[in-house]
Amino acid sequence: MELDYIVVGLGLAGLAFVEQLIQHNKKFIVFENDSQNSSSVASGTYNPVILKRFTPVWNGHEQLQLALPFYDKVSEKLQKEFDTRFITKKVFTSVGDENNWFIALDKPMLSHYMKPEISKDKIPGIIGDFGFGELQGTGRIDTKDLINTYRNYLLNQELLKKEAFDYSQVQLNEEKVIYKNISTSKVVFCEGYGLKENPFFNNLPLNGTKGEIITIHAPELKIDFLLKSSVFMLPIGNDYYKVGATFNWTDKTLDPTEEGKQELVDKLQKTIDVPYTIVDQTAGIRPTVKDRRPLVGVHSEFDQLVVLNGLGTRGVMIAPTVAQNLFNHLEKGEKLDKEIDIKRFSE
C-alpha cells in the first residue's frame, strides 16, 4: 500500500492534522488503539482569557479565529453539532479581583471578550459575595462525541486501523518509511501522553498531568453558563454539570481516584450551596510541556518521522492552528512557529 502519511493517534491533534490531509487530497491511514483518552475526557471548553490572572492565553484570539470555523466545517461534514456557545462567569473572591478585572479591560484583546460591567446580582445556588465578571465569545466542543463520531467516519472510509502502532516494525530509508505492508512518506505521531513510549521522540520533555472531572446532578442549580471559581462548572443539560479539574503531576494512571473526587467535592462546597449527587467520575493524562507550548516538528535524524503533541489543557483552541502550521511546513516549506518547534530543546 502506497500512502503519503501514517497518522498515529486520533485525539484532537490527530483529528486536526487528518483534516489537513483530507483537504489537500493526501492518502493516509490512522492507527488508534484507544490507549490515551485525554481529548475524550476533557471538558472541551474554549476561552482565550486566563481567569486566574486575567491575562490573555498565548495566541488565544488568533487560535479561535481559526478553530471555530474549523469545528463548524467538521460539524457540517459529519452532520452533527459539537459546538455549544455560552457566556462564562468568573466568581470574584475579593475586591482585588474586581480591580484586576478593570485593569485587564485596558488590554485590547481582553476587552474583546471581557464585559466592562460587573454583576452584583445574587445567582441562586452560587456562592459569590463579591460579584461576577462575564466573558463573551466562549463555549465548548463536545470532544468525546466529536472524536467518537470522527473515528466512525474514518472507519467507514476504511481510513482507520483500531490497533496499536508497533514501533519495532518501522523501517527507514532515505525517502520512505516501510511499516508492515505500507510504504509512506511520513509518519506523524499524535499520541498524547503515549509519546513517552515512543522510541523516536521519548526524549522530548513531555510532562503528563493527570486531570479528574466529576459529573453531578443538581436539580436546584439552574445555570446556563460556564461558572469559573476554584473549579469550573459546565452545564451539560437536564440539570447535569461537569465539575473540574484536578492537576496531579505524579499519578500517571488513567483510573479515577478517591483523592481526586474529594478535592473536587471540597472545592465545590465553597462554590455552590445546593444539594447535588455525583453520578460519574473520569480521569485522563494531559500531554503538557514545561514551557506550556506544543511539541511540533521533524525528527532531528529522520525527516520522515514527525511529532504533533503536547497541546495541554487548551487543545480545542490550539489543535487547528498547529496542525495547519505543521502541514504547511511539511508540504510547502513554511517555517514552524519557533515557540512550538521541537528544535527549541536542542538549540
N, C-alpha and C positions, 0 to 999 in steps of 0.2 A: 504494500500500500504506500503510495507516494503522497505526502502531505506537506503543507507549509509549516504547520505548527502542531505541537502537542501542548496542551494546557493541563497542568496538574493542580487540581483543586477547584472547587466551584463555590466559593464564598462570594462576597461582594467584589473582591479583586478579580477573581477568575471570571465572574459574570461580566464585569465591565470590559475586560480585555476580549472576551469572546464576542461581545457586541461590536468591538472594533474589527475583529476578523470577519464577521458576517457582513458588516457594512462595506468592507473592501474586497469581498468575494474570495477570501482565503480559505484553503482547505485545511481542516483541523479535526482533531478528536480531543475530548476531555476525559481525563481519568479522575474519578471521585469515589472515595470509599467511605465517606461519612465519618472519618476519624476525628475531624475537627468541626466544632459547631458554634464557634463564637459569633459568626454572622447570623445564624439561625436563632440564637437565644438573645441577641442584642435587642435593646429597646428600639433601635432604628430611628431615633429622633434626630432632627437636624436643626441647628441653631448656631449662627455664626458669632455668638457672644458668650464669652466665658463668664458665667454669672457669679462665680466665686470672687472674681476681682473686677468685674465689669470691664473686661478688655476684649479686643477682637481676637477671634480664632485665626490662626495662621492661614492667610489667603481665603478665609471663610466666605467672604462676599463673592469673590470670583468663582470659587468652587460651586456655590449654589447656582450661579448663573448658568453653569453647565449641567449640574446634577439634576435640577428639577425638570428641564426639558428632556434629559436623558431618561428619567423614570417615566415620564409621560409617554415617550416613544415605546418603551418596553411594555408599558401597560396596554397601549394600543395594539401592539403586535400580539400579546398574549390574551388580549380581550378580557382583561381583568384589572381592576383598580387596586393599587398598592399604596398610594399616597393619600394621607389624611392631613389636611392643613388646619392648624388651630393656633390660638394665641398661647403664650407661655406667661405665667405669673410667678414672679420671684417674691418669696416671703422675706420681708425685711426683719432683721432681728435686733436692729438698733437704729438710733437716729443717724449714726455714721453711715449706714447703708444708704439711706436717703440722700445724704450729702454726696456720697461717691457716685450715686446714680446720676445726679445732676452734673457732676464734673465730667462723667463719661459722655454725656449728651453733647458736649462740645466737640467730640471727635466725629468727623463727617460720616464715616462708615457706620459707627454705632448709632448715630441719630436716625439712620435709615430704618432701624429695627426697634429702637427703644423709644417708647412713648414718653413725652415730657410730663404728662400728668401722673401724679402718684395717687393710687386709690387707697382711701382710708376706710372704705366700707367693709363691714364685717362680712366674711363669707361663711355661711353656716357649715359647721363641721371642721373648719380650718383654724388652727391657732396662728394668729398673726396680729399682734398688738401694735406693730409699728407700720402697718400698711403693706402695700404690694406695688412692685414695679411690673410693667406689662411690656411684653415683646410681641411684635407682629412679624409675619413672614417666616414663622417656624412651623414644624409639622413632624410627621412620622412616616417612614416607609416600613410597611409590614415585611421585614426582611425574611422571616421564616416562610411566609406564604410566597413571597417573590422567588426565593431560591428553590423551594419545592416545585413551584409551577414551572420555573425556567428549566429545572432538571428534567421534568417530564417532557417539556418541549424538545429538549435535546435528545432524550431517549427516543422519542417518536421519530426524530430525524436521523436516528442511528449515529449520533454525533457524541455520544457519551458512553463510557465503559464504567460500570459500577465495580471497580476493583482497585486495589492498591497499586501504585506505581512502584515497580521493582528497580531500584537504582542499579543493582548489580547487572541488569540486562542492558544498560546503556553502553553503546559502542560509538566512539567518536572518531571521525576522520576530519580532513581539513575543511570540508564544506557541509557535511551532513551528520545527523545523528541516526543511528540504527537502533531501534528498540523493538526487539522481537521481530515481527513481520512488517514493521513500519519504518519507512525512511522519511525523515523530516528535516527541514532546515533549522528549526528552533524548537527548544523545549522551554516553556515558561512555567516556573514554579510559583503557584499562588496557594501555598499550603497552610497559611496561618501559622499557629504555633508548631505545627508539624514540621516546619522548616528546620527545627532543632535536630531532626533525624536525617536531614538531607546531607549526604557527604560532600556535595559540591558547594553548599552555602551555609553549613552549620558553624562557620567561623564568624558569621555576622552577629552583631550584638543585639539579638532579639531577646527581649525580657518579657516573658509572658506574665500577665497579671490576671488572676482569677477573679471573675465577677459573678455575683449571685443576685438573682432577682426573685421576688415573690409576687404571686398574683393574689389579690384579696377581693372579697365580695363585701361591699359596704353600701347597703341599700339606702342609708340616710345621707350619704355623701353624693350630692348632685352637682358635679362639676363637669364641664365640657372643654376644659383647657388643661394643658400640662402645668402642674404645680411643681415648683423647684424650691425646696428647702434644704435640710441636711440630707434628704432623699428626694428623688423625683417621684411624682405620682402621675401615671399616664392612664387616662380613661380609655378602655377598650370596648365599651359597650355593655349595656344591661347591668349597670352598677358594679362592673368589674374593673379593677385597676392594677396595672403593673407598678411595682414599687422597687426601687433600686438606687444605686447598686453598690455592692461591696468592692473593695480593692484588696486583694491578697497577693503578695509578691512571693510567697514561699510555697503554698499549696498548688501543685500543678495537676491535680486530678480533676476530672470532669464531674465529680459527684457533689451534689448539694450537701451542705453541712449544717448541723445544728447551730454552730457558732455564727455562720453567715446569716441564718434566719434570725437568730437572737439579736444580732447587730441591727438588722433592718427593723425588727419589732421595737427595739429601744428608741431608734430614731423616729419611727412612725408615731410613737406615743407622744412625742414632742411636736408633731406636725398636725395630727387630727385628734378630735375629741368625740368621735362617734364610734359605735361598735363595728367590728369587721370580723371576717373569717378568712383565714389563709386557705386557699384552695390549690395552690401549686407553687413549686419552687424549682428553678432551673439554674444551671451553672455553665460557664464556658471560660476558656482561656483567651484573653485578648492578646493579639500579637502586637506588643508595644516595643518601642525602641527608646534608648536612654535619652536621645535628643528630641523625642516626640515627632520624628519625621519618618515617613515611609522608607522602606528598603527597596529601591528600584534600580535595575541596571543589568549589565552583562558581566559574566564571569571573567575574572582577570586573565585566565589562561584559555578558556574555551568560549569562543564567540557564539557558539550555538546554544549555550546554556544561559538562561535569563531568569531573574527573580522579580516578583511583584508582590510585596508583602509589607507587614508592619503598619497597617492602616490604623490600628489602635481604636480608640473609643469613638472616632468620628468617621468611620469607614463609609457610611452612607454619603457623606459630603465629599470625601476625598477620592473615592474609587474612580468615578468617571474621568476626573482630571488627570490622575496619574496614569490611568490606562491609556488615555489618548496620547499623553506625552511619551509614554513608552513605545506605543505602536509607531508614532511618527519618528521616534528615534531609530527604531529598528528598520523601518521601511523607507524613510525619507531623509535620514541623516540629521534630523532635528536634535539639538542639544537637549539632554536631560536637565531639568531644573537641578542646579547644584545642591540644593537643600535636600533632595531626595535621592540623589545619585549615590550608590554604594561606594563609589570611589572616595567619598569623603572620609572613609575609615582607613584608607590606605595611603593617603597623601601626607 
